[in-house]
């Protein structure tokens, strides 16, 4: 009889958030990393480009890592990889398209270590053997080809990570899930299921992609002038719908956007897009065709299409702008927290004279399964334990409720917080501890050099601005040699607040003269008194608290 294996499951990424997916499965001394995603910044993360998981725990246990296993090629599952490979030189496994997109990301960000990354292509027939487990894969249905679930087979049963999935009964061959494989894994015995929770609040089934394709074809047929389609760069299924509808209606397509062009070229080269010959035209040739024969497919930086639409509506896009009579299809849901930005952009598009199609016809359907599909996954896998993953906290809790209604005992369902480790022993699952976790903020080329203090300062600057006080001192004579000069940015307009600035200057002069005339003189205490006194004075006069920056010089 084999010894029972020690098994832990850790949520290292964005548990309770949308994005930043990264989960660890520890079997004995081996660590298997599932996905390496990023998250786009939330409100209040001023100037931040992207957010990735804190990998301190992985760095400390580098010798135990057997590999990074990717479920599919969306940024919230592979986007952190370029930042990880500099510190974690471990094998990376994924399907062909997923790895091609990951390699393109590494090249785009010019990571120094990219040549040392060991990439290994897998498919649903691949079985990888490691000292503590065997790993296999099964195809799932999602909005991008090459999506797989990951099965870690241990002596205690399988740990199954679904990745993003739904069950589309009319899926095209590239997107058809291996339901038979899933059922076979379930019959063999699933110890724990890590199942995506994004659609756990939505009753019924997610509509088929065929519905979205018909809606798009209908819009293309009825449009009288140019058609502009905004979508996510990596939503390859939706991009295929655009090409199909354009072909059916005899239209040419111009692909606009660096990230979209990159994904398009990779998908086309590897056979994941079917594009008729001579249908794609360069943006520079748009003026050579009548408007009723043109389709423009766009996205923006980081694959976000709303930004590009906004530029086009404001007439400052460097390649193409919206004109009266255009039909604009927004074939992508807003990113988290981006609803207001979407509605403002739609208003701008209408002001530019175009017609917006978003919600009038079904041209976009979610890529995640709804409640009935989550139940179907439970029925196929029949897990002993369930760990809901990938979703905001309310979605995770909705998944718990759904599983309980399905018939699973609540003590067999565990919601992990970020960094928490679930330990499975016999018939129990419990939280056994916590590992270092959190957000690493990426700002330009800086990785992790922007923390909570910097964000707090940026938040203060955005709210009440900054007040800079410059004073030059002659210490030997114990007197002010120049100033005080007060500079306001984002606080008040100086020309209309001269009295306030004069009073503030007098307050500063009084504090400085009092301090330098004393027996002892301390720069730090002078600056602190200036901050405190000015803060109180300005709040009493304006009810605002600008950031106050005293600059004391010898001169």
N, C-alpha and C positions, 0 to 999 in steps of 0.2 A: 504493500500500500504506500502510495506517494505521500510525502509530507505535505501538509497544507501550506499553501503559499500565502505570504503576506501581501495584501493588496490595498493600495491607497489611491484615491482619485482627488486631484487638486484643481481648483479653478484659479488660474493665474491671470486671466485676462479680464474681460469686461462683464463678469457675472452681475446681472442686475442692470446692465446697460446694453445698448445696441451697438455691436462692433467690438473690436479688440479681442477676438476669440482666441483663447489659448487654454488648453486643458492638459494636465499631466496625469498619466496613469503610471503608478509605481508598482511593479511586480517584483517582489524581493528587492534586490539592489538596482534593478534596471528601471530607467525612466524613459517613457515613451511620450513625446510631445505631440499633441494633436492640434494642428493649425497654429498660425502665427499672424494674427490679424491686427490691424490698426483701427483707430476710431477718429473721426473728424471732430474738430474742437466744438465744445459746447459753448453756450452763451457765457460770457465772462472770461473766456480763455483768449484774451486779446493778443493778436499777433501770432498765435500758435497755428502751425500748419497742420500737424497731425499729432495723435497721441498713441503711444505704444505701451505694452505692458512692461512692468519692472521685472527684469530677469535676474535679479540678484541671486535668487535661490538656484537657478540653473547654472549661473557662473560658479557658485560654490560647490555644485555637484556635477561639474562638467564631465568627469570621468564615468559617471553613471548613465549618461544620456546615450541611448541607442539610436536615436534619430528624431527628425521632425517629419511628421506625416500630415500631408495637406489634403483636405477634403475636396476643395475646388478653388477656382481662380479669382474669386472676388476679393477686393481689397480688405474687407473686414475679416478675411481668413488667411491672406498671404502678404498683406501690405507691410507688416512689421519685419518680414524676413530680411530685407536689405540691411536693417539696423542690427539684426541679431547675429548675422554671419560673421561680423567683425570680431565678436566675442565668443561665439559658439561654433567652432569648426567641427560640425557633426554632419552626417549624411542627411539629405533632404529627399523625401519620397513623395511622389505625386503622379497623377496621370500626365500624359504628354502635353495637353494644352495648359494645364495648371503650371507645369514646370516652365514651359515656354514663356508664359506671362510673368512668372517669378524671375526668370533670367532677364527679361526685358526691364523689370523694375530695378534689378541690381545694376544693369547697364545704365539706366536712366539716372540713377542716383550716384553712379560712379564709385561704388564701394571698393575700397582698396583690396579687400580680400576675396573679391568675387571669383577670381580664377582658382581659388583653393576650395570652393564649395563642391562637394560631391553630390551631384544630382542623379537620382535613380528613377527611371520611369516604371510605373506599375500600372496594372489594369485589373479587371475583376477576376482574372485567372492567376494572378500573382500570389504566391505564398512566401512570406519571409520568415525565416527561422532565427530565433534569438535564444540565448541561454534560458530565459524564463518564460518565453511565450512564442507563439506563432501569430503572425499578422497577415490577414487577408482583407479583401476589399469587395464591395458590391456596388453596382451602379445605382444611382438615385436620379430622380427627376427634379431638375432645378432649372433656372433660367440661363445656365451656361453649360455647355457640354463638358464631359470629363468629370462630372460630379460623382463622388463616391462616398459611401459610408465605410467606416474602418472597424474591423473586428479583431480584437486582441484576445486570442484563445489561451486561457490559462488552465491549470489543473482543477481550478475551482469553478470553471465555466467561462463564458466569453464576456468581455467588456466591449460593448458596441457603442460607437459614436456615429450618430446618423449623418452628421453634417447637415446642410440645408436641404430640405426635401419637400416634395408634395407628391400626390398620386394623380397624374393627369391621364385619363383613360384614352385621350386622343393625341398623346405625345408623338412627335416625329421620332423616327428610328434613333437619332443621335441622343435623344432625351428619355428613352424608355427605361424605366427602372427594372431591376432584377427582383421581381416580387418572389419568384420561386427560391432564389438564393436566400432572401430574407427569411422566408418561412423555414428553410432548411436550417439556418443558423438558430432560429427560435426552437426548433424541434431538438436540436443538439443540446441546448441549454444556455440561456443568457443569464449571467450573474447580475450584471448591471447595465442599464440602458441610459446613455447620455443623449437625450432627445431634444431637438430644437423646439423652442417655445414661442417663437415670434407670432404664430397664428392661433395661439391657445385661447384667445378671447373671441375669435370669430366662429360663429356656429356654421354647421354644414361643411361643404366642400369648397375649396378654392376653385373659381371658374377655370375652364380649360384655356390653354393658349390658343386653341382654335377659335374661341370666341373673340379674343383680342385680334387675331389675324383677320377675321371677317370684318370686324369693326374698322380696322385700318384700311382694308381694301375698299370698303364702302366710302370712306372719306376721300381716298385717292380718286375714286371714280367720279365723285361729285365736285371736286375742287376745280375751279375755273382758271386759277392762276398758279403761281408757285406754291409748293408745299415745303414747309420747314418742319423737320421732326427733331425734337430734342429728347435724347435718351442717355442712359448711362453707357459709358464706353464698353463696359464688360458684360452688358446685357445682350449677349450674342443672339439669343432667341428672338428678342424684339428687333434687333438689327436685321435678322433674316426676314422677318415679317415686312419690313420696309422694302427690302429688295424684291420680295415676291410681289407686293402690291404695285411697286413701280414697274416691274416687268409686265404684269397683267394689263397695265394701263399705258404701256408704251412710253414710259418716262425715263429720263436720265437722272443719275444720282451723283451729287458731289459730296464727298466726305470731308468734313471740316472739324478740326480740333486735333491737337498733337496726340493726346491719349487715345482718341478714337481711331486715328490713323494707325497707331501702333498696334492696337488690338485687332483692327480689321486686317492688317497685313499678316499678323501671326495666325489668325483664325483661317484666313483664306489659304495661306501657304500650307497649313496642316489639314485642310479638308473639312473644316468645321463650319464653313460658309459656302453656300451655293449661289454664285453670282454669274448671271448671263454675260457673255462676252459683249464688250462695247457699251455696257450700261453705265459704268463708272466714268465720270469725266473730271478733269481738274477744275478747281474753283475758278481759275483764270479764264476758263472757256464758257462760263455761265452766260455771258452776254451774247454768245454765238447761238443760243437756242431760245425759242419762244417760251414765255413764262409758263404756259400750260403743259410744257414737256419737262419741267424741272422739279427735282426734289433735292433739298439740301438737308443732309443728316449731320447734326451738330452735337458736340458736347463741349464742356469747359475744362479748365484746369482741374486736375485730380479726378477727371471723369464726371464732374458735376455740371449738368447741362444748363441750369437756371442762370448761372453766371454769364454764359455765352449769350443766352437769349436777351438778358438785360443789356449787354453791350450792343447787340444788334438793334434793339428797340431804341436805344439812345443815339444811334447812328455813329458809334465810335468803335465798332468791330473792324479789325484791320483787313478783313477779307470780304465780308458781306453784311448788308444791313437789311432790316425789315422794311418793306414798302407797302403802300396801300394795295389791298386786294390779296395779299398773301394769306395762306391758311397755315396756322401754326399748331402742330400736334405736340402736346407735352406727354410723351410716352414714358414717363418715369415719375414715381412718387417723390415728394420732397424728402430730403434727408431730415433726420431728427432735428426738431427745432427750426426747420426751414420753411414751415407753412406760411408764415407772414411774408417772407421774402418771395415765395412763389406767387402769392396773391398780388403783391406789389408789382412783380414782373409781368403778370398777366395784364394788369391795368396799363402798364407801359406799352405792352404789345398792342392792346386795343387802341391806345392813343396814336400809335404809329400807323393805324389804319388796317391792321390785320384782323383776321377772325381766329379765335383761339378754340381749339378742340381739346377739352379736358373734362371728362365726366359726362359730356353729352352723349358720347358713344363709348363703348367699352373698347379702348385701344391699349389698355394696360391692365394686366392682372398680376397679383402678387406671386412671388416665386416660392412662397412658403405654404405649407399645408395648414388648413384650418382644423377645427376640432375633430371632425369625422376622420380626417387623415391621420391625426395624431393617435386617435383610437385604433385606426387600422395598423399603425406601426406597433402599438402595444399588442394587438392581437397576433401579429406576425412574429414578434420577438418573444412574447410571454416572459418578460424579465422578472427576476426575483426582486431586484431593487431598481428604482428609477431616480435619476438625477436630472431634473429639468435644466437645460442650458440655453444660452443664446437668446436673450430677451430682457426687456426691462423687468423690474422686480414684480410688477403686477401681472406680467405675462407668465413668469415662473410660477406664481401662486395660482393663476388660472389653470396652468398645466397640472399642478398638484390636485386641484379640485376635480379636474377632468379625469385624472387617473383614479382618484377615489371613486368617482361615479362609475368608472369602467370596472371596478371591483378590486383594486389594489388596496391593501391595508396601508393606512397613513404612516405607520412606523416603518414602512419599507420605501418611503419617498423622502428624499432629503434635498432641500434647497441649500446650496452652498453660497456663502458670501465670498467676495474676492479674497483669495489667499487661504481660504479654509481647506482643510484636508479631511476627506471622508475615508474612514477605515472600515473595511468589511471583514467581519469575523463570524463565521457560521451563519446564523440566522439573523444577525444584527448588522446595522449600518449606523455609524455614529461619527460625529465630528471629533477628531483626535488631536487637533492642534491647528496652528496657522503658520504659514511661511511668509517671508517678506513679499509684499505685493503693492501695487499702486500704479499711478500714471507716470510715464516718462514723457515729457513734453518736447516736441520737435519744433524748433523755431529757426527757419533757414537751415544752415549747416550745423547748428548747435543741437546736440542731443543731450537732454537732461540738464542743461545749464540754466534753464528757466524753471524756477520752483514756485512755491506758494507765495513767498515774499515778493518776488518779481511780479507775479500775477496780481497780488494785492496792490502794489504800487501802480500797475497799469490800470487797475480798476478805479483807484482814487483819481488818477489823472483823467480818466474818461468821465468822471462824475463832476469834479469841481476844479480841475485844472491844477496849475502849479504857480507858485509865487517864489521868485528867486531874489534873494537879498544879498547885495554885494557891498562889502565895506572894506576899505584899505586902512590899516592902522600903522602908526609910527610908535612902536613899543618904547623906544628910548625916551621919547617926549611924552608918552602916554596921552596921545591924542589921535583923532581921526584925520588921516591925510587925504582921503577921497571918499565920497559917498555920504550917506548910504544911497545906493541906486536900487530901485525895486523894479523888477521885470515880471510882467504878468502874461501867462499863456493859458488860455482856456478858462480863466477865472473872471476877469472883468475887462472891458475895453477901456484902456488907460485914459484915452482922450475924454471919455465921458465920465470918468471917475477920478478926476484930478484931486478933489478934496480928500477922498478916501486914501489915495496914494500919499498925499502930503502928510496926513495924520499918521499913516503907517510909518512913513519915513521919520517923523518926529519921535514916534514911539521907539523905533530902532536906535536912533541917535541917543536918546535918553538912556536906554539899557546899556549900550556900548560905553558911553562916557562914564556911567556909574561903575561898570565892571573894571575898566582900565585904570580908574583912579584909586582902586583899592590896593591894599598891600600885596595880595597875591592875585595872579591872573591865570585863569584856566580856559583854554580854547573850547574844550568840550562843554563846560558848564555855560559859557557864553552862548554857544550855538543852541543849546537846549533851552535856555531862557528865552532866546529870540523866538524859537519855535512855539513854545508854550504861550508866551505873551501875544504874539501875532495871531496864533490860532484862536485864542479867546476873543481878542479884539475884532478880528474879521468875522467870526461867527456871530457876535453881538450885532454887528453892522449889516451883515449880508445873509445870515443863516446858511452860510456855506463854509466848508472846510477844505480849502485847497491844500495840496502838498506844499509845504514850506521848506525851501532849500537855502540855508544861510551859507554864504561863501565869504570867509574872513581871510584877508591877505595882509601881508606885511609890505608896506610900500612908503 
